[in-house]
Amino acid sequence: MNFPFYLAKRYLFSGSRQTAINWITWLSGIGVVLGCMSLFVVLSVFSGLRDFSLSFVQQLDPDFKATPISGKTFVITPNQENQLKQLDGLVAFSKVLEERVVFHFQEKDFIAYIKGVDSNYTLVNQMEDQIELGAWLEPNSNEAVVGYGIANKLGMGIAQANQQFQARAVKPGKGSLDVFSNAFVSVDLLPVGVYFVNDEYHNKYVFTSAMVAQELLQLKPNQFSGIEFKTNGAISQKKLEESLQKIFGNNLQLKNRNELNETLLRMLNTENLMLYLIFLLVLGLLLFTLIGTLFMMILDKQTDLNTFRSFGITLQQLQQVFMYQGVLICSIGGALGLVLGMVVVWIQWEFQPIMINDFMAYPVKFTIANIGIVLLTILSLGSLASYFASKKVSGKLLGK
């Protein structure tokens, strides 16, 4: 039997002759339990929020999107469109046109993106399911589907003939104009639906038909800013890139869903890292109590240590006793903290006692990765703290 480990267990479970040291040991263990429980709960909540945020990406963004490498638009010929239709692995594709314009309604202006789409757009994503009021637009019409945030800021109604609003874009060309009003092209739009997603999305887009967007931006009928693809999973990004290169040459770049939301993913990963570092600091402070507890235990067992030393037990083995004791406290406390954390996460998932608002509970997600992160963190910090504390056992302390 490993003598240092055996002695560490005896010291931990038999306790000390001094009540104060026993209480401090218990408090140290409780601190580890609460720290691990809190870390697991917060990581689970953040995992739930992350999935909740990315769920909109899954619904509203395509599997892949092709955009021009240079310039804002490119031309799609009927022959190129027919070649796209013959690609294996494609479920659907949609030609889109995006540009930042000014929307005007009853003396109010708001800058956002107009997104002209063709009739295949709802086959590529689930945008039609996000309509809260009204309906999706009809192809080749002047109808528009407005984001909730944009409609709110412009104060517009829905599906009323007298509620038309304007989209205005700078007229293309060169040189100066004598009259400022001649600098803009405008089209009238009829709002027939309002979609609600999140603050970033429904403050960004007004959806119209591609025909209206092309008229506003003074573009040709076959001129677009991107192609969005929905696949059946059988075609890889590399294969699709090679196919697009054969059809369009080296004029387009292809991005997958994650690359399209690179900023969002970077923000979520940064928030997750900062959250972990904050709790790492909290756990580090809690483990200072573990160092103090082991110091007091060493002083309390000084007579025993001298006896073991006279029996031939090495100084290194005596240090290992308290090293193991600290690791045991962290292991047991970490396991109990994880169990309590899992219970809290299960209660929130099953009964949803904590709500963000009247309609939505805080999302949580149970993952094996979070368990691994918590265990690795507490064992690493606990081992480090125990190592420093065990160095208190020295020849000077034992008088040898």
LUMZA-54843 format. One record per atom (N, C-alpha, C, CB): x, y, z. Coordinates in steps of 0.1 Angstrom, whole numbers, plus 5000, padded with zeros to 4 digits. Glycine has a CB too. Example, Ala and Ser with C-alpha at 12.3 -4.5 7.8 and 13.67 -1.06 7.14 Angstrom:
BEGIN
513249435078;512349555078;513249675078;511349555090;512849785071;513749895071;512950005079;514149945057;
# end
This chain:
BEGIN
500849885000;500050005000;500950125000;499050005012;500450234993;501150354992;501050425006;500650444981;502150435014;502050485027;501550635028;503350465034;502150725020;501650865020;500250875017;502450945011;499750805007;498250815004;497450755015;498050734991;497850645021;497050585032;497050685044;497750455037;498150745047;498150845058;497350965055;499650875062;497351005043;496551125039;495051095041;496851165024;494650975037;493250945040;492850935054;492850805033;493750885062;493550875077;493451015083;494650805084;494351105079;494251245084;493051315080;495551315080;492651295067;491451365062;490151325069;491351345047;489951185070;488651145075;488651125091;488351005069;489851115097;489751105112;489751245118;491051035117;490251345110;490151485115;491351515125;488851505122;491151625131;492251675140;491651675155;492751815136;492551685164;492151695178;491651835181;493351655188;491951925173;491552065175;490352095166;492652165172;489252135173;487952165166;488052265155;486852195176;488952375158;489052485149;489552435135;489952585155;490552345136;491152295123;490152215116;492452205126;489352135123;488252055116;487252145109;487551965126;486952255116;485952355110;486552415097;485552455120;487852455098;488552515087;488652415075;489952565091;488852295078;488952195067;487552175061;489352055073;486552175069;485152165063;484852285054;484152155074;485252405059;484952525052;485752525038;485252645060;486952475039;487752465027;487052375017;489152415030;486552255022;485952165013;484652225007;485652035020;483852295016;482652355011;482852455000;481852415023;483952535002;484352634992;484652564978;485552704996;485352454979;485552374966;484252334960;486552264969;483352274968;482052234963;481352344956;481252174975;481152454963;480452564958;481052624945;480252674968;482452634946;483152684934;482952594922;484652694937;483052464923;482852374912;481352374907;483252234916;480452374917;479052384913;478752504905;478152374925;479252624910;478952754903;479552754889;479552864911;480852704888;481452694875;480752614865;482952644876;480252494869;479552404860;478252464856;479352264867;477452524866;476152584862;476352704853;475552644875;477352784855;477552904846;477952854832;478652994852;478852754831;479252704818;478052634811;480352604820;477252574818;476052504812;475052614807;475352414822;474852724815;473952834810;474552894798;473752934822;475852924798;476552984786;476452894774;477953024789;476552764776;476452664765;475052674759;476752524769;474052684768;472652704764;472452824756;471752694775;472952944761;472853064754;473553064741;473353184763;474653004741;475452994728;474652914717;476752914730;474052804721;473252724712;471952804708;472752594718;471452884718;470252964714;470653074704;469653034727;471753134706;472153244696;472453184683;473453314702;473153064683;473453004670;472252934663;474552904672;471152914671;470052854664;469452944654;468952824675;469553074655;469053164645;469953154633;469053314650;471253134635;472153124624;471852994616;473653114629;471452884623;471152764616;469852784608;470952654626;468952864613;467652884606;467752984594;466652924616;468553094596;468453204587;469653214577;468353324595;470753154580;471853154571;471953024563;473153174579;472453044551;472552924542;473652834546;472752964527;473752714540;474852624543;476152684537;474652484536;476052744525;477152814519;476652934512;477952714509;477553034510;477253154503;478453194494;476853274512;478153224481;479253264472;479053414470;479153184459;480153484471;480153634469;481353664460;480253714482;481253784453;482353814444;483653854451;481953934435;484753814446;486053844452;486353994451;487253764446;486054054440;486254194438;484954254433;487454224428;484754374438;483454444435;482354394443;483154424420;481154454441;479954424450;479054324443;479254544453;479054324430;478054234422;478754164411;476954324416;478054064406;478553984394;477353944386;479353864399;477553904374;476453864365;476353704365;476753914351;475053664365;474753514364;474053494351;473953464377;474653424342;474053404329;473053284330;475053374318;472053264321;471153144321;471953014320;470253154310;473053014312;473852894311;474552854325;474952914300;475052954332;475652934345;474552884355;476353054350;473452944354;472352894363;471952754360;471152984362;471852714348;471552574344;472652474349;471352564329;473952524349;475052434354;474952414369;476352494350;474452524376;474252514390;473252414394;473952654396;472152414386;471052324389;471452174387;469852354379;472452144379;472952014377;473951964387;473452004363;474352044396;475352004406;474751904416;475952124414;475451794418;475051694427;475251744442;475751554425;474251714450;474451754464;473751884468;475851764468;473251964457;472552084460;471052064461;472852184449;470452104472;469052094473;468352214467;468652094488;468952334469;468352454463;469452564463;467052504470;469252664455;470152784456;469252904453;471352774446;469753024458;468953144457;469853254453;468153174470;469453344444;470253454440;469753574448;470153484424;470753644454;470353754463;471153884460;470653714478;470653994464;471254124462;471154204474;470654194449;472254244480;472254314493;472954454491;472954234504;472454554497;473154684497;472554774508;472954754483;473354854514;472954944524;472355064518;474254984533;471055094523;470255204517;469555284528;469255154507;468855384525;468055464534;466655434532;468355614533;465955404543;464455374543;463755504549;464055244551;462755544542;462055674546;460555644548;462255784535;460055684559;458655674562;458155784571;458355534568;457255864565;456555974573;457656054581;455555914583;458556114573;459556204579;460656134587;458856314587;460656004587;461655934595;462555854586;460955834605;463755854589;464755784581;465555684589;465755884574;465855574583;466655464589;467555394579;465755364597;468855384583;469755324574;469855174577;471155384575;469655084567;469654944569;469954874555;468354884575;469954744555;470254674542;468954634536;471154554545;468854664523;467854604515;468354464509;467354694503;467554364510;468054234505;466954184495;468154134517;467354194483;466454144472;466653994470;466754214459;465653914470;465653774469;464753724458;465353704483;465153604453;464253544443;463253444449;465153464432;462553374441;461453294446;461953164453;460553244435;463253134452;463853014458;464353044472;464952954450;464253164477;464953204489;464453124501;464753354492;463153104502;462653034513;462952884513;461153054514;463452834501;463952694501;465252674506;463852644486;466052784507;467452784512;467452794527;468252894505;466552874533;466552894548;465152884553;467253024551;464952914566;463652914572;463153054575;463752824585;463453144567;463053284569;461553304570;463653374559;460853234562;459353244562;458753204576;458753154551;459453114583;458953074596;459153184607;459552954601;459953284604;460153394614;459153514613;461553444612;458253504604;457253614602;456353614614;456453594589;456253724622;455453744633;454053804629;456153824644;454153894620;452953964615;452853964600;452854114621;451753944594;451653944580;452053814573;452354064574;452653834562;453053714554;454353744546;451953664544;454953644540;456153654532;455753724519;456853524529;456753794513;456453864500;456153784488;457553964498;455453834479;455153764466;456353804457;453853814460;456753704448;457853734439;457453844429;458253604431;458453914425;458354014414;457254124418;457953954401;457154164430;456254264435;457054374442;455154204443;456354474446;456954584454;456754554469;456454724450;456354434473;456154404487;457454394494;455354274488;457354414507;458554414516;458254344529;459154554518;459254274534;459154214548;460154284556;459354054548;459754354567;460554444574;460954384588;459754574577;462154404592;462554364606;461754434616;464054384607;461554374627;460754434638;461454564643;460654334650;462754564645;463454684649;463254794640;464854644652;463354764627;463254874616;461854924616;463654824603;460854844616;459454884616;459154964629;458454764616;459654934640;459455004652;460055144652;460054924664;461255154646;461955284646;461355374635;463455264643;460755314625;460055394615;458655424618;460155334601;458055344628;456655364632;455655324621;456455504636;455955224614;455055184602;454055074606;455955144590;452955084599;451954974600;452154874589;450555034599;451354764589;451554654580;450354634572;451854524588;450554604559;449554564549;448354664548;448954434553;448754794548;447754894546;448254974533;447554994558;447355004524;447755064512;448355204513;446455074503;447955274524;448455404526;449755404534;447455494532;450255284537;451455274545;452755244537;451255174556;452755284525;453955254517;455055344522;453655284502;456255284521;457455364524;458455354513;458055314538;459555434514;460555444503;461855384507;460655584499;462555324497;463955294499;464755384489;464155134496;465755444495;466555534487;468055494486;466455684493;468555504474;469955464473;470655574464;470155324466;471955594467;472755694459;472755654445;474155704465;472455744436;472455714422;473955684417;471855834414;474155574410;475455544405;475955644394;475555404400;477255664394;477855754384;478955834389;476755844378;479455924381;480556004385;480256154384;481855964377;481056234390;480856374389;479856434399;480356414375;479756564399;478856634409;477556664403;479556764414;476556684412;475156714408;474756854413;474156604413;474056924404;473657064408;472457054418;473157144396;471656954417;470456944426;470656824435;469156934418;470556844448;470856734458;469856614456;470856784472;468656654454;467556554453;467756454441;466156614451;468556504431;468856414419;469956314422;469256494408;470456314434;471556224438;471056084442;472456284449;469756074444;469155944449;468155884439;468455974462;468155754439;467155674433;466255624444;467755564424;464955624442;463955574452;462955474446;463355684459;462555384454;461355294450;460455294461;461955154446;459155274458;458055254468;457955114472;456755314463;457755084485;457654954490;456354944499;458854904498;455754824498;454554804506;454854694516;453354754497;454954734529;455254634540;454054534542;455554704553;454354404540;453254304541;453654204553;453154224528;454754224559;455154134570;456254184578;455553994564;456254144591;457254184600;457854054606;456754274612;459254044605;459853924611;460553964624;460853864601;460653874633;461353894646;462353784648;460253894657;463653814649;464653724652;465453754664;465653704639;466353854663;467153904674;467454054670;468453824677;467954124680;468254264678;469154294666;468854324690;470154214664;471054234654;470454214640;472354144655;469654104639;469154074626;467954154622;468753924626;466954174631;465754254627;465954404627;464554214635;467154444630;467554584628;468354604616;468254644640;468554494608;469554504597;468854494583;470554394598;467854404581;467454374568;465954414566;467554234565;465754464553;464354474548;464354384535;463954624544;463554284534;463554194523;462554234512;463154044528;462954234500;462154264489;462454164478;462454414484;461754174467;462054094455;463354144449;460954094445;464154054442;465354094436;465154194425;466053974429;463954194418;463654284408;463554434414;462254254402;462954454425;462954584431;464254634435;461954584444;465054544441;466454584445;467254624433;467154464453;467154544422;467954584410;467454714405;467754474400;466154744405;465654874400;466254984409;464154874400;466254964422;466755064431;468255094429;466455024446;469054994427;470455004426;470955024412;471154884432;469955034402;470255054388;471154944383;470955194387;470754824385;471554704381;470754624370;471954614392;471454544363;470854454353;470054344359;471954394343;469054294352;468254184357;468954054362;467154144347;470154034356;470953914360;472153954368;471353844347;472154064375;473254114383;472854094398;473554264380;473754024405;473453994419;474754014428;472953844421;474554014441;475754024450;476153894456;475454124461;475253784454;475653654460;474653544456;475653674475;475153424459;474353304457;474353224470;474853214444;473153194475;473153114488;472652974484;472153184498;473352874491;473152734488;472652654500;474452674483;471752564497;471352464506;471752324501;469752464509;472452244509;472952124504;472352004512;474452114505;472551884507;472051764514;473151704523;471551664504;474251774524;475351724532;476351634524;474851654543;475951604512;476851504504;477951574496;475951434494;477851714496;478951784489;479751874499;478251874478;481051864498;481851934507;482152074502;483251864509;482652164511;482952294507;483952304496;483452384519;484952214497;486052214487;485452174473;487152114491;484652064473;484052024461;483152134454;483151894463;482352204463;481552304458;482352424452;480552354469;483452454459;484352554454;484952524440;485552584464;485352394439;485852354426;484752364415;486352204427;483552334418;482452334408;482152484405;481152274414;482152574414;481952714412;483052774403;481752794425;484252724406;485452774398;485252734383;486752724404;484752614381;484552574367;483452654360;484252424366;482452694368;481352764362;481552914361;480052744371;482152974371;482353124372;483753164371;481753174385;484753074370;486153114370;486553144384;486353234361;487553224385;488053264398;487453394404;489553284398;486153414401;485553544404;484753534418;484553574393;484553414423;483753404435;484553334446;482453324432;484153374459;484653314471;483453244478;485453414480;483753134484;482653054490;482953054505;482652914485;481953084513;482053074528;480952984533;481853214534;481252904544;480252824550;479552904561;480852694556;478652844568;477752914578;478652974589;476752814584;479652894594;480452954604;481353064600;481452844610;481853064587;482653174582;481753294580;483253134569;480453274577;479553394575;479353454588;478253344569;479453384599;479153434612;480453434621;478053354619;481553464614;482853464621;482853564633;483953494611;482253684631;482253784642;481453734654;481753914637;480353674651;479453624662;480153514670;478153574657;480753424662;481453304669;482653354677;481953204658;483353454671;484553504679;484053574691;485353604670;482953644691;482453714702;481953614713;481253804699;481253504709;480853404718;482053334724;479953304711;483053304716;484253234722;484953324732;485153194711;485053454728;485753544737;484953564751;485853684731;483653574750;482853574762;483053454770;481353594759;483053334764;483253214771;484553204778;483053094762;485653254771;486953254777;487053344789;487953294766;486453464787;486553564798;485753514810;485953704793;484653454808;483853394819;484653284826;482553334813;485253204818;486053094825;487253154833;486653004814;487953254827;489053314834;488553384847;489753424825;487353444847;486853504859;486653394870;485553584857;486053284866;485853184876;487153114880;484853074870;488053114871;489353054874;490053134885;490253054862;489853264884;490353354895;489653334908;490253504891;488253314907;487553294920;487953164926;485953284916;488053054918;488552924923;489952934929;488452814913;490753014922;492153034928;492153094941;492953114918;491253194943;491153264956;490553164967;490253384955;489653084963;489052984972;490152884976;487852914966;491052854967;492052754971;493152804980;492652694958;493152934982;494052994992;493652935006;494053144992;492352915008;491952855020;492452715022;490452865022;492552645010;493152505011;494552515015;492952434997;495352605010;496752615014;496852645029;497452725006;495952735034;495952765048;495552645057;495052885051;494552575052;494152455059;495252345060;492952385052;495952325049;497152225049;498252275058;497652205035;498552405058;499552465067;499152435082;499652615065;497952455086;497552435099;497552285103;496152485102;497152195093;497252055095;498652005097;496551985083;499552065090;501052025091;501452065105;501852095080;501152185110;501552225123;500952135134;501252375125;499652105132;498952015141;499551875142;497452005138;500051825131;500651695130;502151685132;500251625117;502751795136;504151805137;504851695145;504551945142;504151665157;504651555165;504651425158;503851545178;503551395151;503451275144;504551265133;502051255137;504751375126;505751375115;507151345121;505651515108;507451405132;508751375138;508851225141;508951455151;507751165146;507851025149;508050945137;506450975156;507250975126;507450905113;508850925108;506450945103;509351035110;510751065105;511750985112;511051215107;511550955125;512450875133;512350725129;512250885148;511250685123;511050545118;511650535104;509550515117;512250635098;512850625085;512050665073;513250485083;510850725076;510050785065;510750905060;508550825070;510950915047;511651025041;510851155041;512050995027;511551265040;510951395040;510051415028;512051505039;510451355017;509651365005;508251285006;510351304993;508351175013;507051095016;506151175025;507450965022;506751245035;505851325044;505251445036;506751375056;505951495027;505351605019;504251545010;506451665010;504451425005;503451364997;502151345005;503951234991;502251325018;501051305026;500051415024;501351285041;500651535026;499751655025;499451695011;500451775033;500351655002;499951674988;498751594984;501151634979;498751464988;497651384986;496351424993;497951234990;496551485005;495351525013;494651645006;495851565027;495451735001;494851844993;494151804981;495951944990;494751704973;494151654961;492851584965;495151564954;492851504976;491651434980;490551534983;491851354992;490851644990;489851744993;489251804980;490451865001;490151834970;489651894958;488851784949;490851934949;489351664950;488651554942;487251534947;489451424942;487151514961;485851494967;484951614965;485951454982;485451734968;484751854967;484251884953;485451974972;485151854943;484851874929;483751774925;486051854921;483851654929;482751554925;481451594931;483151414930;481351634944;480151674950;479651804943;480351704965;480551894940;480052024933;479551994919;481252114932;480051894912;479551864899;478151794900;480551764892;477951714910;476651644912;475651754915;476751544924;475951844924;474951954928;474752044915;475552034939;475852074908;475652154896;474752084886;476952184889;474851954884;474051874875;472551884879;474551734874;472351874892;470951884898;470352014894;470951854913;471152124897;470652264894;470352274879;471652364898;471252224870;471052234856;469852154852;472252194848;469652034857;468451954854;467152024858;468551814861;467152084870;465952154875;465652264866;466152204890;466652344861;466352454852;465852404839;467552544850;466452294834;466052234821;464652174822;467052134817;464252114833;463052044834;461852134838;463151924844;462152224848;461052304854;461152454851;461052284869;462252494846;462452634841;462052734852;461752654829;462552734864;462152824874;462752964872;462652774888;463852984865;464453114863;464153154848;465953114866;463553264847;463153314833;463853444829;461653344833;464153454816;464753574811;463653674810;465353544797;462453634805;461253724804;460053634807;461153794790;458853694804;457653614807;457453494798;456453704805;458253484787;458053374777;459153284776;457753434764;460353314781;461553234778;462353214791;462353304768;462753094793;463553054805;465053064800;463252914810;465953084810;467353074807;467652934801;468253104820;468252934789;468552804783;469752744790;468852814768;469852614791;470952544797;471252424788;470652494812;472452374789;472852264781;473952184788;473452304767;473652054790;474551964797;475551904786;473751844804;476851924789;477851874780;478951804788;478451984771;479451694782;480651624788;481851724788;480951504780;481951804779;483151904778;483151984791;483051984766;481952034795;481952124807;482352044820;480552174809;481951914820;482351834831;483951824831;481751694831;484451794820;485951784819;486651914822;486351744805;486052024818;486652154821;486752174836;485952274814;485552154843;485452174857;486452084865;484052144862;486451954861;487351854868;488851894866;487151714864;489151924853;490551954850;491052084858;490751974835;490152174858;490452304865;490652284880;489352404863;489752214886;489852204901;491052114905;488552154907;491252004897;492351924900;493751984897;492251794892;493852064887;495052134884;495352244895;494952204870;494352324898;494552424908;494852364922;493352524908;494052254925;494152194938;495552124939;493152084939;496052064928;497352004929;498452104931;497651924916;498352224924;499252324925;499252384940;498952444915;498052404945;497952464959;498552364969;496552494962;498252234967;498752124976;500252114975;498051994973;500752134964;502252124962;502952234970;502652124947;502452354969;503052464976;502952444991;502452594972;501752394995;501552375010;502352265015;500052345012;502552155007;503352045012;504752075014;503251925002;505252185008;506652225009;506952285023;507052324999;505852305031;506052355045;506652245053;504652395051;506452115049;507152005056;508552005052;506451865053;509452055061;510852065058;511652025070;511252215054;512952005067;513851965078;513952075089;515251945072;513752195085;513752305096;512552295105;513752445089;511352265099;510152245107;510352135117;508952235098;510852025112;510951895120;512251895129;510951775111;513051995128;514152005136;515251915132;513851975150;515251875119;516351785114;516751825100;515851635114;
# end
